[in-house]
Amino acid sequence: MLDKLKENPTVKDLESEKKIKIRVYNPGQYKTRGVERFARQLFASKFGSKSPNIAFNIEKQEKDKILLKLKEGKNYFYITKEAVLPALRTYSQVRKMNITNEEEVAIIDIKSVPEEFLRLSGLLPIERVTEAAQDIKSAYQMLASNLLLVRRVQLSSPQLYWLAFYSENKVISNAVLLNVQTFDSAITKLLTLYFNSVIALLQLLSFVVETRGTWVDLHGDQVWSHLHVPEFDGLRSEIMAKAQTIFGEVGKVDAKPLFSRLKEHDPFQRSIDELALEMLELDDWKSRLNEIYDAVTKELEAMHKILETSRKPPRKSVIELEREEERETDLTKWFG
């Protein structure tokens, strides 16, 4: 499969042709420094809220306002939508590929947050928090995009549903995800579908920077940029139309985790993968998708075993155990 893809352009080629631009935003480091903690805390959480950096959870989103809750405690407050920007803090537990109007938010107007809530969240001094908010606002203006890619991820996680997310609203993310600005809107949804295909994952596994088993770094320049993609300029109109139809069918579905879809040969995933093969003009590989699913699943299971092993405390050597016994004997002798 990988050999067949060699003649296709890469993501790096798309960047060279100025069709896309991949950027990463480290909160608090776009225009300033020293406000990183505050900037991270200004990203309110709707999905996967275990991070210690979270100050506010999104409880409810209404037409003109959002109900936020302190992560610690039972205090709530409303904030207007003018005081926030669309954001996505994490891939974890985000079940829909199309997150349009279901994004998280980043707070950019500190005055709209009651002072008591700032104090309880440790968002002080206000001057520094205001700088952090301005950093997010500046980054949004220059980096926000309609397409996001995972960057720091556990590929076997039951909380991972997609490798790429789409929104009709421009979204800013943090260093866990990459912002992909597309300058040809016709290919944005096509790229989202393709990046979520097993064909893309198969390539990612060739380039990933392993940190610990299935915990990997999918850097933009070191990993994603090497992926071979379809010749979008030459795609037939019927394939373009089919892609729009499939995106409409799968984009807003609460999907199963990615690992489960591959392991179970899920027909939902297959519809994306068959489209990806058609875009690549590799229709003859459709009959071999089950082989690809099995191969990728085995690779992820092997990587997951490495992860589980790394979590276990190392076994002590015989010499270490003997020394511990000697120390215990000495302590017993002296102190009874």
VOBA-1610 file (N, C-alpha, C; in pm, whole numbers, padded with zeros to 5 digits, always signed):
BEGIN
Met+00083-00120+00000Met+00000+00000+00000Met+00087+00126+00000Leu+00184+00130+00092Leu+00270+00248+00101Leu+00350+00267-00027Asp+00390+00156-00089Asp+00465+00163-00213Asp+00379+00222-00325Lys+00250+00189-00322Lys+00157+00240-00423Lys+00137+00391-00411Leu+00157+00444-00291Leu+00129+00585-00265Leu+00245+00677-00300Lys+00361+00622-00334Lys+00481+00702-00351Lys+00469+00813-00455Glu+00387+00790-00555Glu+00376+00889-00663Glu+00279+01001-00629Asn+00206+00987-00521Asn+00108+01090-00483Asn+00177+01206-00411Pro+00117+01324-00419Pro+00174+01439-00347Pro+00164+01417-00196Thr+00240+01493-00122Thr+00238+01485+00023Thr+00171+01610+00082Val+00147+01604+00211Val+00094+01722+00280Val+00193+01837+00267Lys+00321+01805+00269Lys+00423+01909+00252Lys+00409+01975+00115Asp+00375+01897+00014Asp+00353+01954-00120Asp+00235+02050-00119Leu+00129+02014-00046Leu+00013+02103-00036Leu+00053+02235+00030Glu+00143+02226+00130Glu+00192+02348+00195Glu+00275+02431+00098Ser+00359+02365+00019Ser+00444+02436-00078Ser+00359+02505-00183Glu+00246+02443-00218Glu+00156+02502-00317Glu+00061+02604-00256Lys+00082+02631-00125Lys+00002+02729-00050Lys-00148+02695-00051Lys-00176+02563-00046Lys-00315+02519-00034Lys-00353+02502+00112Ile-00253+02471+00195Ile-00276+02459+00340Ile-00156+02514+00416Lys-00177+02541+00544Lys-00068+02580+00632Lys-00095+02517+00769Ile+00003+02442+00821Ile-00011+02376+00951Ile+00061+02458+01057Arg-00012+02495+01161Arg+00045+02577+01268Arg+00011+02516+01403Val+00097+02538+01501Val+00071+02494+01638Val+00071+02616+01728Tyr-00025+02622+01820Tyr-00033+02734+01914Tyr-00006+02685+02055Asn+00098+02736+02114Asn+00126+02712+02255Asn+00066+02828+02333Pro-00045+02805+02404Pro-00114+02914+02473Pro-00021+02998+02559Gly-00031+03131+02541Gly+00051+03223+02618Gly+00186+03251+02559Gln+00214+03196+02437Gln+00346+03215+02378Gln+00342+03274+02237Tyr+00227+03325+02197Tyr+00218+03379+02061Tyr+00273+03521+02055Lys+00230+03606+02146Lys+00274+03745+02149Lys+00351+03780+02276Thr+00349+03691+02372Thr+00410+03725+02500Thr+00473+03600+02561Arg+00520+03610+02684Arg+00576+03498+02757Arg+00541+03515+02904Gly+00544+03405+02978Gly+00522+03412+03121Gly+00378+03407+03165Val+00284+03390+03069Val+00142+03382+03105Val+00082+03250+03057Glu+00169+03151+03036Glu+00124+03024+02979Glu+00017+02957+03065Arg+00038+02954+03196Arg-00060+02888+03284Arg-00196+02955+03274Phe-00198+03086+03275Phe-00324+03159+03266Phe-00393+03132+03132Ala-00315+03133+03025Ala-00373+03111+02892Ala-00437+02972+02882Arg-00370+02871+02937Arg-00427+02736+02933Arg-00557+02729+03013Gln-00561+02800+03126Gln-00681+02797+03210Gln-00799+02870+03147Leu-00772+02957+03052Leu-00881+03031+02986Leu-00951+02949+02879Phe-00899+02829+02851Phe-00968+02735+02761Phe-01068+02656+02846Ala-01196+02687+02830Ala-01300+02616+02907Ala-01322+02477+02849Ser-01358+02383+02934Ser-01367+02242+02894Ser-01510+02194+02876Lys-01530+02123+02767Lys-01657+02056+02742Lys-01635+01905+02728Phe-01518+01869+02679Phe-01482+01728+02658Phe-01362+01694+02746Gly-01357+01573+02797Gly-01239+01522+02866Gly-01176+01619+02963Ser-01240+01641+03078Ser-01200+01750+03168Ser-01113+01707+03285Lys-01013+01620+03262Lys-00927+01572+03372Lys-00801+01656+03389Ser-00771+01743+03295Ser-00648+01819+03302Ser-00645+01912+03423Pro-00530+01922+03491Pro-00517+02014+03605Pro-00520+02160+03562Asn-00505+02185+03430Asn-00505+02323+03381Asn-00644+02382+03363Ile-00747+02302+03381Ile-00883+02349+03356Ile-00934+02428+03476Ala-00990+02545+03447Ala-01051+02627+03552Ala-01203+02623+03542Phe-01255+02617+03417Phe-01399+02626+03396Phe-01449+02513+03305Asn-01564+02458+03340Asn-01632+02360+03256Asn-01753+02424+03190Ile-01779+02385+03066Ile-01896+02435+02995Ile-02016+02348+03031Glu-02115+02407+03095Glu-02233+02333+03137Glu-02345+02340+03034Lys-02359+02454+02969Lys-02469+02471+02873Lys-02435+02584+02777Gln-02466+02564+02650Gln-02445+02667+02549Gln-02579+02708+02491Glu-02613+02836+02508Glu-02738+02889+02456Glu-02708+02979+02336Lys-02811+03041+02283Lys-02794+03119+02160Lys-02693+03232+02177Asp-02707+03310+02284Asp-02623+03428+02302Asp-02531+03422+02423Lys-02539+03314+02501Lys-02458+03307+02622Lys-02421+03163+02655Ile-02323+03149+02743Ile-02271+03018+02782Ile-02267+03011+02933Leu-02314+02897+02987Leu-02309+02876+03132Leu-02181+02801+03166Leu-02095+02866+03245Leu-01970+02807+03287Leu-01976+02772+03435Lys-01904+02668+03471Lys-01899+02622+03610Lys-01753+02611+03653Leu-01726+02654+03773Leu-01594+02634+03828Leu-01564+02484+03833Lys-01445+02444+03791Lys-01411+02302+03796Lys-01418+02250+03939Glu-01367+02329+04032Glu-01371+02292+04173Glu-01483+02371+04240Gly-01587+02303+04284Gly-01698+02372+04350Gly-01826+02365+04270Lys-01928+02435+04317Lys-02060+02431+04254Lys-02105+02569+04206Asn-02010+02657+04183Asn-02043+02793+04143Asn-02054+02805+03990Tyr-02160+02874+03945Tyr-02187+02892+03803Tyr-02191+03040+03769Phe-02166+03071+03641Phe-02190+03206+03593Phe-02208+03202+03442Tyr-02280+03301+03389Tyr-02302+03313+03244Tyr-02198+03407+03185Ile-02156+03378+03065Ile-02066+03466+02992Ile-02121+03482+02850Thr-02112+03601+02794Thr-02168+03623+02660Thr-02078+03560+02554Lys-02134+03529+02440Lys-02055+03468+02333Lys-01955+03567+02272Glu-01979+03698+02293Glu-01883+03797+02247Glu-01754+03794+02329Ala-01763+03733+02448Ala-01647+03731+02538Ala-01559+03609+02518Val-01595+03523+02423Val-01520+03399+02401Val-01495+03379+02251Leu-01407+03283+02221Leu-01380+03241+02084Leu-01394+03090+02073Pro-01437+03038+01957Pro-01446+02892+01941Pro-01309+02827+01958Ala-01305+02719+02033Ala-01178+02652+02062Ala-01201+02502+02077Leu-01093+02427+02069Leu-01096+02284+02102Leu-00967+02253+02177Arg-00981+02217+02303Arg-00868+02198+02393Arg-00807+02060+02381Thr-00888+01960+02345Thr-00842+01822+02344Thr-00920+01740+02242Tyr-00861+01628+02201Tyr-00932+01532+02117Tyr-01013+01435+02201Ser-00979+01423+02330Ser-01036+01321+02416Ser-01187+01337+02432Gln-01259+01230+02405Gln-01404+01222+02420Gln-01482+01307+02320Val-01415+01356+02216Val-01485+01431+02111Val-01533+01329+02009Arg-01661+01294+02017Arg-01714+01181+01940Arg-01752+01216+01798Lys-01769+01344+01769Lys-01812+01384+01635Lys-01696+01443+01556Met-01687+01404+01430Met-01586+01458+01342Met-01615+01604+01309Asn-01742+01635+01288Asn-01785+01771+01257Asn-01832+01837+01387Ile-01751+01926+01440Ile-01782+01988+01570Ile-01848+02125+01554Thr-01897+02156+01436Thr-01960+02286+01412Thr-02068+02316+01515Asn-02056+02432+01580Asn-02147+02480+01685Asn-02148+02391+01810Glu-02050+02303+01822Glu-02036+02220+01942Glu-01894+02232+01998Glu-01824+02337+01956Glu-01686+02356+02000Glu-01680+02393+02150Glu-01561+02388+02204Glu-01536+02446+02335Glu-01511+02595+02312Val-01473+02667+02417Val-01447+02811+02401Val-01322+02851+02478Ala-01264+02963+02435Ala-01154+03026+02508Ala-01199+03167+02545Ile-01179+03204+02670Ile-01223+03334+02720Ile-01122+03441+02680Ile-01172+03551+02618Ile-01082+03660+02577Ile-01119+03793+02643Asp-01235+03798+02712Asp-01276+03920+02781Asp-01280+03891+02931Ile-01174+03926+03000Ile-01163+03894+03143Ile-01266+03971+03225Lys-01305+04090+03179Lys-01401+04171+03254Lys-01537+04103+03264Ser-01565+04009+03171Ser-01696+03941+03177Ser-01700+03827+03276Val-01585+03794+03337Val-01579+03689+03440Val-01585+03756+03577Pro-01680+03718+03661Pro-01687+03778+03796Pro-01554+03764+03869Glu-01515+03871+03936Glu-01384+03873+04003Glu-01369+03759+04103Glu-01478+03721+04167Glu-01473+03610+04264Glu-01430+03481+04196Phe-01478+03459+04074Phe-01446+03335+04001Phe-01299+03336+03957Leu-01248+03453+03923Leu-01107+03464+03889Leu-01022+03430+04010Arg-01062+03483+04125Arg-00987+03459+04249Arg-00990+03311+04286Leu-01109+03250+04281Leu-01122+03110+04319Leu-01044+03017+04224Ser-01025+03061+04100Ser-00953+02980+04001Ser-00804+03008+04000Gly-00761+03103+04082Gly-00619+03139+04084Gly-00578+03222+03965Leu-00676+03284+03898Leu-00647+03367+03781Leu-00617+03511+03825Leu-00507+03527+03890Leu-00462+03655+03941Leu-00309+03661+03928Pro-00250+03778+03908Pro-00313+03909+03900Pro-00388+03930+03768Ile-00490+04014+03772Ile-00576+04034+03656Ile-00498+04087+03536Glu-00396+04169+03561Glu-00318+04225+03450Glu-00252+04115+03367Arg-00200+04014+03434Arg-00134+03904+03363Arg-00235+03814+03293Val-00350+03795+03356Val-00456+03715+03294Val-00507+03786+03169Thr-00516+03918+03176Thr-00559+03997+03060Thr-00460+03981+02945Glu-00330+03979+02977Glu-00228+03955+02875Glu-00247+03818+02809Ala-00279+03718+02893Ala-00301+03582+02841Ala-00420+03580+02746Ala-00527+03651+02784Ala-00646+03657+02699Ala-00615+03726+02566Gln-00534+03830+02572Gln-00496+03900+02450Gln-00409+03813+02361Asp-00326+03729+02422Asp-00242+03636+02346Asp-00331+03538+02268Ile-00435+03487+02334Ile-00528+03395+02267Ile-00599+03465+02151Lys-00643+03588+02177Lys-00715+03665+02074Lys-00626+03690+01952Ser-00501+03725+01975Ser-00407+03749+01864Ser-00380+03621+01787Ala-00361+03511+01861Ala-00336+03382+01796Ala-00456+03340+01712Tyr-00575+03364+01764Tyr-00696+03326+01691Tyr-00701+03399+01557Gln-00670+03527+01558Gln-00678+03606+01435Gln-00583+03555+01328Met-00470+03497+01368Met-00369+03456+01272Met-00363+03304+01249Leu-00406+03224+01347Leu-00385+03079+01337Leu-00512+02996+01329Ala-00626+03052+01369Ala-00750+02973+01376Ala-00783+02912+01239Ser-00845+02795+01243Ser-00871+02722+01118Ser-00999+02640+01128Asn-01040+02586+01013Asn-01159+02501+01007Asn-01125+02353+01020Leu-00997+02322+01021Leu-00952+02183+01028Leu-00846+02171+01137Leu-00862+02069+01222Leu-00768+02043+01331Leu-00717+01900+01321Leu-00590+01880+01353Leu-00530+01747+01354Leu-00476+01716+01493Val-00488+01589+01535Val-00431+01552+01665Val-00279+01558+01655Arg-00218+01595+01766Arg-00072+01608+01769Arg-00009+01520+01876Arg-00059+01529+01999Arg-00008+01447+02110Arg-00120+01353+02148Val-00103+01221+02124Val-00218+01132+02131Val-00179+00991+02173Gln-00272+00924+02240Gln-00258+00781+02267Gln-00346+00708+02167Leu-00286+00643+02070Leu-00360+00587+01957Leu-00454+00473+01996Ser-00429+00408+02108Ser-00515+00297+02150Ser-00621+00342+02251Ser-00626+00471+02278Ser-00717+00521+02382Ser-00863+00502+02345Pro-00947+00456+02439Pro-01091+00448+02413Pro-01154+00587+02408Gln-01078+00691+02439Gln-01127+00829+02431Gln-01091+00895+02299Leu-01019+00824+02211Leu-00983+00879+02080Leu-01084+00832+01976Tyr-01152+00926+01915Tyr-01253+00893+01814Tyr-01208+00933+01673Trp-01134+01044+01662Trp-01095+01095+01531Trp-00953+01149+01535Leu-00888+01148+01420Leu-00756+01207+01405Leu-00765+01349+01350Ala-00881+01383+01293Ala-00901+01516+01236Ala-01043+01563+01266Phe-01057+01693+01290Phe-01187+01752+01322Phe-01214+01871+01230Tyr-01342+01889+01199Tyr-01383+01999+01110Tyr-01486+02086+01178Ser-01479+02215+01151Ser-01584+02306+01196Ser-01602+02415+01092Glu-01726+02454+01071Glu-01753+02566+00981Glu-01707+02697+01043Asn-01694+02698+01176Asn-01643+02815+01247Asn-01493+02798+01266Lys-01418+02903+01247Lys-01274+02893+01271Lys-01249+02869+01419Val-01158+02776+01447Val-01133+02729+01584Val-00985+02747+01616Ile-00956+02782+01740Ile-00818+02786+01788Ile-00797+02668+01883Ser-00679+02609+01877Ser-00651+02498+01967Ser-00520+02523+02039Asn-00486+02428+02126Asn-00359+02438+02198Asn-00261+02337+02140Ala-00153+02312+02209Ala-00046+02229+02154Ala-00083+02082+02139Val-00197+02039+02192Val-00240+01899+02177Val-00291+01873+02036Leu-00338+01979+01970Leu-00389+01969+01834Leu-00319+02070+01745Leu-00322+02045+01615Leu-00263+02135+01517Leu-00373+02209+01442Asn-00353+02336+01418Asn-00444+02413+01335Asn-00400+02400+01189Val-00492+02359+01102Val-00461+02347+00959Val-00545+02448+00883Gln-00481+02553+00837Gln-00551+02654+00758Gln-00556+02607+00613Thr-00674+02605+00556Thr-00691+02562+00416Thr-00732+02683+00333Phe-00661+02704+00222Phe-00686+02819+00136Phe-00765+02779+00012Asp-00806+02653+00008Asp-00895+02603-00097Asp-01009+02532-00024Ser-01119+02604+00001Ser-01227+02550+00084Ser-01286+02422+00028Ala-01269+02399-00102Ala-01328+02279-00164Ala-01265+02151-00112Ile-01141+02160-00060Ile-01075+02036-00016Ile-01077+02018+00136Thr-01135+02112+00211Thr-01128+02104+00357Thr-01199+01979+00410Lys-01321+01955+00364Lys-01395+01836+00409Lys-01330+01709+00354Leu-01278+01717+00232Leu-01211+01601+00174Leu-01089+01562+00257Leu-01012+01662+00298Leu-00895+01636+00381Leu-00936+01577+00516Thr-01044+01631+00574Thr-01090+01580+00704Thr-01124+01432+00694Leu-01196+01394+00591Leu-01231+01253+00572Leu-01105+01169+00548Tyr-01018+01219+00461Tyr-00899+01141+00427Tyr-00809+01122+00549Phe-00789+01227+00628Phe-00704+01216+00747Phe-00763+01121+00851Asn-00893+01095+00842Asn-00957+01002+00935Asn-00967+00860+00878Ser-00901+00837+00766Ser-00905+00705+00705Ser-00794+00616+00760Val-00813+00485+00747Val-00709+00391+00790Val-00586+00404+00700Ile-00605+00455+00578Ile-00492+00474+00488Ile-00400+00582+00544Ala-00458+00687+00601Ala-00377+00791+00665Ala-00310+00737+00791Leu-00385+00660+00871Leu-00329+00605+00994Leu-00214+00510+00964Leu-00228+00430+00860Leu-00123+00337+00820Leu+00006+00412+00793Gln-00006+00528+00727Gln+00113+00609+00699Gln+00168+00673+00827Leu+00079+00721+00913Leu+00123+00783+01037Leu+00208+00688+01120Leu+00168+00561+01120Leu+00242+00462+01198Leu+00385+00445+01147Ser+00409+00486+01022Ser+00544+00476+00966Ser+00633+00592+01010Phe+00569+00701+01052Phe+00646+00822+01082Phe+00636+00869+01226Val+00550+00806+01307Val+00524+00859+01441Val+00651+00867+01525Val+00651+00966+01614Val+00757+00979+01712Val+00704+00918+01841Glu+00746+00793+01867Glu+00697+00723+01986Glu+00756+00783+02111Thr+00670+00811+02208Thr+00720+00857+02337Thr+00706+00747+02441Arg+00597+00670+02431Arg+00578+00559+02525Arg+00465+00472+02470Gly+00502+00365+02396Gly+00400+00277+02341Gly+00310+00351+02243Thr+00177+00348+02272Thr+00083+00414+02182Thr+00073+00563+02208Trp+00147+00615+02307Trp+00157+00760+02324Trp+00257+00809+02220Val+00209+00890+02125Val+00296+00934+02016Val+00281+01084+01994Asp+00383+01141+01932Asp+00379+01280+01888Asp+00363+01282+01737Leu+00255+01343+01691Leu+00231+01355+01547Leu+00261+01500+01507His+00389+01533+01504His+00429+01669+01472His+00390+01704+01328Gly+00364+01830+01305Gly+00327+01873+01171Gly+00437+01854+01070Asp+00559+01901+01104Asp+00668+01893+01008Asp+00736+01758+01003Gln+00733+01683+01112Gln+00803+01554+01117Gln+00715+01436+01080Val+00582+01450+01095Val+00494+01336+01073Val+00387+01367+00968Trp+00294+01455+01001Trp+00183+01481+00910Trp+00230+01527+00772Ser+00337+01603+00766Ser+00382+01658+00638Ser+00425+01550+00539His+00459+01430+00590His+00506+01322+00503His+00392+01239+00444Leu+00271+01259+00492Leu+00159+01178+00443Leu+00131+01205+00295His+00114+01097+00221His+00073+01110+00081His-00078+01127+00075Val-00121+01218-00010Val-00263+01252-00021Val-00310+01238-00165Pro-00440+01239-00187Pro-00490+01230-00325Pro-00453+01354-00407Glu-00459+01339-00539Glu-00444+01453-00631Glu-00578+01525-00635Phe-00598+01617-00545Phe-00728+01680-00531Phe-00770+01757-00656Asp-00673+01814-00727Asp-00707+01892-00847Asp-00768+01805-00956Gly-00732+01678-00956Gly-00781+01591-01063Gly-00896+01500-01023Leu-00955+01522-00906Leu-01064+01435-00861Leu-01187+01449-00950Arg-01247+01336-00982Arg-01369+01338-01063Arg-01484+01400-00985Ser-01575+01462-01055Ser-01686+01532-00991Ser-01774+01436-00912Glu-01788+01312-00960Glu-01872+01216-00887Glu-01811+01177-00753Ile-01676+01173-00747Ile-01609+01143-00620Ile-01624+01262-00524Met-01612+01382-00577Met-01631+01502-00495Met-01772+01503-00435Ala-01871+01468-00519Ala-02009+01466-00471Ala-02030+01357-00367Lys-01968+01241-00391Lys-01979+01130-00296Lys-01916+01169-00162Ala-01804+01239-00166Ala-01737+01282-00043Ala-01827+01375+00037Gln-01894+01466-00030Gln-01985+01557+00039Gln-02099+01480+00105Thr-02149+01378+00035Thr-02257+01295+00089Thr-02211+01218+00213Ile-02095+01154+00202Ile-02043+01076+00315Ile-02014+01166+00434Phe-01957+01284+00407Phe-01929+01376+00517Phe-02059+01414+00588Gly-02163+01437+00511Gly-02293+01469+00570Gly-02349+01354+00653Glu-02318+01231+00611Glu-02371+01113+00681Glu-02293+01082+00810Val-02162+01102+00807Val-02079+01060+00922Val-02037+01174+01014Gly-02040+01297+00963Gly-01982+01409+01037Gly-02040+01433+01174Lys-02171+01416+01188Lys-02238+01447+01315Lys-02279+01321+01392Val-02224+01208+01355Val-02257+01082+01423Val-02169+01065+01547Asp-02228+01017+01656Asp-02150+00980+01775Asp-02083+00846+01748Ala-01960+00852+01704Ala-01891+00732+01658Ala-01838+00647+01772Lys-01803+00523+01739Lys-01729+00438+01832Lys-01583+00485+01834Pro-01507+00449+01937Pro-01365+00485+01939Pro-01293+00432+01815Leu-01191+00503+01770Leu-01118+00465+01649Leu-01065+00323+01657Phe-01003+00286+01769Phe-00946+00152+01783Phe-01055+00045+01769Ser-01172+00069+01827Ser-01283-00027+01818Ser-01332-00041+01674Arg-01340+00072+01604Arg-01387+00067+01465Arg-01294-00018+01378Leu-01164-00005+01402Leu-01068-00082+01323Leu-01073-00230+01360Lys-01079-00257+01489Lys-01078-00396+01536Lys-01203-00471+01491Glu-01316-00400+01486Glu-01444-00463+01450Glu-01475-00455+01302His-01383-00400+01222His-01408-00382+01079His-01540-00307+01058Asp-01555-00199+01129Asp-01681-00126+01135Asp-01721-00071+00997Pro-01846-00095+00953Pro-01891-00045+00823Pro-01889+00107+00815Phe-01907+00173+00928Phe-01900+00319+00936Phe-01761+00366+00894Gln-01657+00300+00948Gln-01519+00333+00911Gln-01491+00293+00767Arg-01547+00181+00725Arg-01522+00132+00591Arg-01569+00232+00484Ser-01680+00300+00510Ser-01730+00396+00412Ser-01629+00509+00389Ile-01560+00550+00496Ile-01457+00654+00484Ile-01337+00598+00409Asp-01299+00475+00442Asp-01178+00416+00383Asp-01197+00383+00235Glu-01314+00338+00198Glu-01340+00311+00056Glu-01336+00440-00024Leu-01388+00547+00032Leu-01381+00677-00034Leu-01235+00720-00050Ala-01156+00703+00057Ala-01014+00741+00050Ala-00943+00664-00061Leu-00973+00536-00075Leu-00911+00456-00181Leu-00956+00503-00319Glu-01081+00542-00331Glu-01130+00595-00459Glu-01061+00727-00492Met-01040+00811-00392Met-00971+00938-00416Met-00827+00914-00461Leu-00767+00804-00411Leu-00629+00770-00446Leu-00621+00687-00575Glu-00738+00652-00631Glu-00747+00564-00747Glu-00685+00428-00719Leu-00714+00378-00598Leu-00669+00245-00558Leu-00789+00157-00524Asp-00888+00159-00612Asp-01012+00084-00588Asp-00988-00065-00567Asp-00880-00120-00628Asp-00854-00263-00616Asp-00815-00303-00474Trp-00784-00205-00388Trp-00749-00234-00249Trp-00871-00244-00158Lys-00988-00214-00209Lys-01108-00221-00126Lys-01129-00362-00070Ser-01098-00462-00151Ser-01118-00601-00108Ser-01016-00643-00002Arg-00914-00559+00020Arg-00809-00594+00117Arg-00817-00508+00244Leu-00925-00436+00258Leu-00937-00350+00375Leu-00933-00428+00506Asn-00994-00548+00506Asn-00993-00629+00629Asn-00849-00664+00669Glu-00764-00691+00569Glu-00623-00719+00598Glu-00556-00598+00661Ile-00587-00480+00607Ile-00527-00357+00660Ile-00576-00333+00803Tyr-00706-00352+00827Tyr-00760-00335+00962Tyr-00688-00427+01061Asp-00671-00552+01022Asp-00606-00649+01111Asp-00460-00612+01137Ala-00391-00568+01032Ala-00250-00532+01047Ala-00233-00411+01139Val-00316-00309+01118Val-00307-00188+01201Val-00347-00219+01345Thr-00452-00302+01361Thr-00496-00339+01496Thr-00386-00411+01571Lys-00318-00506+01506Lys-00209-00580+01571Lys-00095-00486+01610Glu-00066-00391+01522Glu+00041-00295+01552Glu+00005-00211+01675Leu-00120-00163+01680Leu-00164-00082+01794Leu-00167-00164+01923Glu-00207-00291+01912Glu-00208-00377+02032Glu-00066-00399+02083Ala+00029-00417+01991Ala+00169-00435+02032Ala+00222-00308+02098Met+00188-00194+02042Met+00232-00067+02100Met+00167-00046+02237His+00041-00089+02250His-00029-00072+02378His+00036-00159+02487Lys+00083-00277+02450Lys+00151-00363+02548Lys+00277-00294+02600Ile+00347-00225+02511Ile+00466-00152+02552Ile+00427-00043+02651Leu+00315+00024+02622Leu+00266+00128+02712Leu+00233+00071+02849Glu+00162-00041+02853Glu+00123-00101+02980Glu+00247-00146+03059Thr+00346-00202+02989Thr+00468-00247+03055Thr+00544-00130+03115Ser+00544-00017+03043Ser+00617+00100+03092Ser+00553+00161+03215Arg+00425+00132+03237Arg+00356+00185+03354Arg+00386+00106+03481Lys+00429-00020+03463Lys+00454-00105+03579Lys+00588-00069+03641Pro+00599-00073+03774Pro+00729-00044+03838Pro+00830-00150+03798Pro+00955-00110+03774Pro+01056-00208+03732Pro+01081-00312+03839Arg+01106-00436+03794Arg+01133-00544+03888Arg+01269-00522+03954Lys+01276-00549+04083Lys+01401-00529+04155Lys+01493-00649+04134Ser+01621-00618+04126Ser+01719-00725+04108Ser+01734-00803+04239Val+01793-00921+04230Val+01818-01005+04348Val+01905-00931+04449Ile+02007-00859+04399Ile+02097-00785+04488Ile+02019-00678+04565Glu+01929-00604+04494Glu+01850-00499+04561Glu+01761-00559+04669Leu+01699-00674+04638Leu+01612-00739+04736Leu+01692-00785+04858Glu+01812-00840+04835Glu+01897-00885+04945Glu+01937-00767+05034Arg+01969-00653+04971Arg+02008-00535+05048Arg+01892-00484+05133Glu+01771-00490+05077Glu+01653-00448+05154Glu+01634-00538+05275Glu+01654-00672+05254Glu+01640-00767+05365Glu+01744-00738+05473Glu+01868-00704+05431Glu+01974-00672+05528Glu+01937-00550+05610Arg+01883-00445+05542Arg+01844-00323+05612Arg+01734-00351+05713Glu+01636-00434+05669Glu+01526-00469+05760Glu+01579-00547+05881Thr+01677-00636+05859Thr+01735-00714+05968Thr+01807-00622+06066Asp+01884-00526+06011Asp+01955-00431+06097Asp+01859-00347+06181Leu+01751-00303+06118Leu+01653-00222+06190Leu+01588-00302+06302Thr+01558-00430+06273Thr+01497-00516+06374Thr+01593-00539+06491Lys+01722-00555+06456Lys+01821-00580+06560Lys+01837-00461+06654Trp+01834-00342+06597Trp+01857-00223+06679Trp+01731-00173+06750Phe+01615-00185+06683Phe+01493-00126+06738Phe+01387-00229+06779Gly+01414-00358+06752Gly+01323-00462+06798Gly+01200-00478+06711
//
